[in-house]
């Protein structure tokens, strides 16, 4: 019985440590994201005094689990109550690029690469090196602009039905992509159908994957 009580008492400090900070991530769930937006975090200190902590961030590919980017902040003081963090309050931030599969802007305010990612934060106490809070968020990062078909133009007829040519503008920012390839699906659009419905339900007239260039 004494051993059980001792184990329980040893576990209690860890439980209280985790409850000291409540973290509410404010980064957008989808859209174009810059590194500075990773630090838009609402933190609530539930303790009576200040809490000094540093923040470790890890960004991983949500599908493969591949680690993409990590970051460590300088010390941050959290007074009792709510603190709305931003990038200027967590400097200096040390970023580490962990994957060669992505072109990541090295700048402090650079754009993050498009994709589906899980971003996790650990708030580490300066005094004891314990963890004051942990929180994760799923983030869908999109390009500044999607690929755009420029030939043929929208709402125009294809005159060359033997060897029609399709050309497009790549997504922006192009330098954020590696090994960029395209899929083309050409379907007939029936009367009363929207373009999205036709693509989802009609059998393609032409479907080609992994096109390496911007024309076909």
Residue, then its C-alpha position, 0 to 999 in steps of 0.5 A: x500500500x505504501x508503494x502505491x501511495x508513493x507512486x500516486x504522489x510522484x505522479x501528482x506534480x506532473x499532472x499539476x505541471x501540465x495544467x499550468x498553461x492552457x493553449x489555444x492555437x490561433x494559426x489558420x486551419x487552411x490557406x496561405x501560411x507564413x512562419x510568423x503565423x505559427x506563433x499566434x497562440x492564446x495562452x492562459x496561465x492558471x497559476x497565481x504567479x508568472x510562468x517562464x517557458x520556452x516553446x518547441x514546435x514540430x511540423x510533420x506531414x499528416x499523411x506520412x508522419x515525415x518531420x518537416x520543420x522544427x523550431x525553438x523559441x527564446x524564453x517567454x514570460x506568461x503572467x497570470x491570465x491570458x497572453x496573446x502571443x505573436x512572432x515578435x514575443x517569442x524571438x529569437x526563434x531557431x528553425x531547423x529544416x528536417x526534410x529535403x522533400x520541401x523547399x522551405x523559405x529560410x527567412x523568419x517570415x517566409x512562406x511555408x510549403x503547401x501540404x497537409x501538416x500536423x503542428x505540435x507545440x511543447x511549452x517547457x518550463x525554464x526552471x524545472x525543464x518540465x512540460x507546462x502544456x502540449x497542443x497540436x493542430x492540423x493545418x492545410x497550407x495552400x499555394x498563393x494561387x492554384x494552377x490556371x488553364x490559359x490554353x484553351x481559355x475558359x468558356x472557349x471552343x477547342x477548334x483542333x479536335x485531333x491534337x488539342x493543346x492544353x497549357x497552364x500557369x503553374x501555382x505560385x510561389x513556384x519555388x516552394x514546390x519540388x518535383x511538381x507534376x500535374x494531373x489532367x481530367x477532361x470530361x463532358x459536361x452535361x446540360x444542367x451540370x456544374x463543372x465540379x459535378x461533371x468532374x466528380x461523376x462523369x467518365x473522363x474523355x481523357x485522364x493523364x497523371x504525373x504530367x511533368x510540364x505545363x503543357x500537354 
